[in-house]
Amino acid sequence: MFTDFESQWKKLNPEQKLVASFFEDDLNEGYSNYVVLLKITGFLGLLALTISALGLLGMVVYTTETKVKEIGIRKVFGASVLNLNFQLSKEYLKLIVWAVGIGAPVTAYLIYLVLPRIQYYSTTVSVWDVVISTTILLGLGMLTVWSQTNRAALSNPADTLRSE
């Protein structure tokens, strides 16, 4: 089939060589920069989430290690594991809520500022997208905090208070 086109082309314009391509390939080539940009942005977002979760984990580990004796004394006086978890994690949960409260509107504003400038971009970011991502981030932060505070709250107070 291509040879028929080529022979007709040579009859019409013998000096030029026939250069043909599929329109879909041309479109994909035009959007390849956006695909690369989305991959880089996704990787940087994943890297930022990982670094922030590791930083939060490090802060929680440090705090629980410095409060080991306090946790032991509270357990001796009858504090429940749930109460200890709440006492150890309430300040971190406040920080997470503040971070999401500041970050979610800023991110939504930047998305509404940047995405319309991309040519032929018709998808919008809804409120549910922001709510779902906020819920995932809160869950990830609470899981990070809970994993370490629960470990400290379940520890044996006899082992932690033995040195005093």
C-alpha positions as CSV (number, residue, x, y, z in Angstrom):
1,M,0.0,0.0,0.0
2,F,2.8,2.4,0.8
3,T,4.4,1.7,-2.5
4,D,1.3,2.9,-4.3
5,F,1.5,6.2,-2.4
6,E,5.2,6.5,-3.2
7,S,4.7,5.9,-6.9
8,Q,1.9,8.5,-7.0
9,W,4.1,10.9,-5.1
10,K,6.9,10.5,-7.5
11,K,4.6,11.3,-10.4
12,L,3.5,14.5,-8.7
13,N,6.8,15.7,-7.3
14,P,9.8,13.7,-8.5
15,E,12.4,15.9,-6.7
16,Q,11.2,15.3,-3.1
17,K,11.3,12.1,-1.2
18,L,8.0,10.9,0.4
19,V,8.2,11.3,4.2
20,A,5.2,9.7,5.9
21,S,4.3,9.2,9.5
22,F,1.2,8.4,11.6
23,F,-0.6,11.3,13.2
24,E,-0.7,9.4,16.5
25,D,3.1,9.1,16.5
26,D,3.4,12.8,15.9
27,L,1.0,13.5,18.8
28,N,2.9,11.2,21.1
29,E,6.1,12.8,20.2
30,G,4.7,16.3,20.9
31,Y,3.5,15.2,24.4
32,S,6.7,13.3,25.3
33,N,8.0,16.3,27.2
34,Y,4.9,16.3,29.4
35,V,5.2,12.6,30.0
36,V,8.8,13.1,31.1
37,L,7.8,16.1,33.3
38,L,5.0,14.0,35.0
39,K,7.5,11.1,35.6
40,I,10.0,13.5,37.2
41,T,7.3,15.2,39.3
42,G,6.0,11.9,40.5
43,F,9.4,10.6,41.4
44,L,10.2,13.9,43.3
45,G,6.9,13.7,45.1
46,L,7.5,10.1,46.2
47,L,11.0,11.1,47.3
48,A,9.6,14.0,49.3
49,L,7.0,11.7,51.0
50,T,9.7,9.2,51.8
51,I,12.1,11.8,53.3
52,S,9.3,13.4,55.4
53,A,8.1,10.0,56.7
54,L,11.6,9.1,57.7
55,G,12.1,12.4,59.4
56,L,8.8,12.0,61.3
57,L,9.9,8.5,62.2
58,G,13.2,9.7,63.5
59,M,11.6,12.4,65.6
60,V,9.1,9.9,67.1
61,V,11.9,7.4,67.9
62,Y,14.0,10.1,69.6
63,T,11.0,11.3,71.6
64,T,10.0,7.9,72.8
65,E,13.5,7.0,73.7
66,T,13.9,10.1,75.8
67,K,10.6,9.5,77.5
68,V,11.1,5.8,78.3
69,K,11.2,6.3,82.1
70,E,8.1,8.6,82.0
71,I,6.2,5.9,80.1
72,G,7.3,3.3,82.6
73,I,6.2,5.4,85.6
74,R,2.8,6.1,83.9
75,K,2.3,2.4,83.2
76,V,3.1,1.6,86.9
77,F,0.5,4.1,88.0
78,G,-2.1,2.4,85.7
79,A,-2.1,4.2,82.4
80,S,-3.6,2.3,79.5
81,V,-1.8,1.6,76.3
82,L,-4.3,3.8,74.4
83,N,-3.8,6.7,76.8
84,L,0.0,6.4,76.5
85,N,-0.3,6.3,72.7
86,F,-2.5,9.4,72.8
87,Q,-0.1,11.2,75.1
88,L,3.0,10.4,73.0
89,S,1.4,11.2,69.6
90,K,-0.9,14.1,70.2
91,E,1.7,16.7,69.4
92,Y,2.8,14.9,66.2
93,L,-0.8,14.7,65.1
94,K,-1.1,18.4,65.6
95,L,1.9,19.0,63.4
96,I,0.6,16.6,60.7
97,V,-2.8,18.4,60.7
98,W,-1.0,21.8,60.5
99,A,1.2,20.6,57.6
100,V,-1.8,19.2,55.7
101,G,-3.9,22.3,56.5
102,I,-1.2,24.5,55.0
103,G,0.0,22.2,52.2
104,A,-3.3,21.1,50.8
105,P,-4.7,24.6,49.9
106,V,-1.3,25.7,48.5
107,T,-1.0,22.6,46.4
108,A,-4.6,22.9,45.1
109,Y,-3.9,26.6,44.2
110,L,-0.7,25.7,42.4
111,I,-2.5,22.9,40.5
112,Y,-5.2,25.3,39.4
113,L,-2.5,27.8,38.4
114,V,-0.2,25.4,36.5
115,L,-2.5,22.8,34.9
116,P,-4.6,25.1,32.8
117,R,-1.5,26.4,31.1
118,I,-0.7,23.0,29.7
119,Q,-2.1,22.8,26.2
120,Y,-5.2,20.7,25.7
121,Y,-5.4,19.7,29.4
122,S,-9.0,19.1,30.3
123,T,-8.9,17.2,33.5
124,T,-9.6,19.1,36.7
125,V,-8.7,18.4,40.3
126,S,-11.8,18.0,42.4
127,V,-12.3,18.5,46.1
128,W,-12.5,14.7,46.5
129,D,-9.0,14.3,45.0
130,V,-7.7,16.7,47.7
131,V,-9.7,15.0,50.4
132,I,-8.5,11.5,49.4
133,S,-4.8,12.6,49.2
134,T,-5.2,14.4,52.6
135,T,-6.6,11.2,54.1
136,I,-3.8,9.1,52.8
137,L,-1.2,11.5,54.1
138,L,-2.8,11.7,57.5
139,G,-3.1,7.9,57.6
140,L,0.6,7.5,56.6
141,G,1.7,10.0,59.3
142,M,-0.5,8.4,62.0
143,L,0.7,5.0,61.1
144,T,4.3,6.2,61.4
145,V,3.7,7.8,64.7
146,W,1.6,4.9,66.0
147,S,4.1,2.2,65.2
148,Q,6.7,3.7,67.5
149,T,4.5,5.0,70.3
150,N,2.7,1.6,70.5
151,R,6.1,-0.1,70.8
152,A,7.0,2.2,73.6
153,A,3.6,1.9,75.3
154,L,3.8,-1.9,75.2
155,S,7.2,-2.1,76.7
156,N,7.7,-3.7,80.2
157,P,8.0,-0.9,82.8
158,A,10.2,-3.2,85.0
159,D,12.9,-3.2,82.2
160,T,12.8,0.6,81.8
161,L,12.8,1.5,85.5
162,R,15.4,-1.1,86.6
163,S,18.3,1.3,86.3
164,E,16.8,3.9,88.7
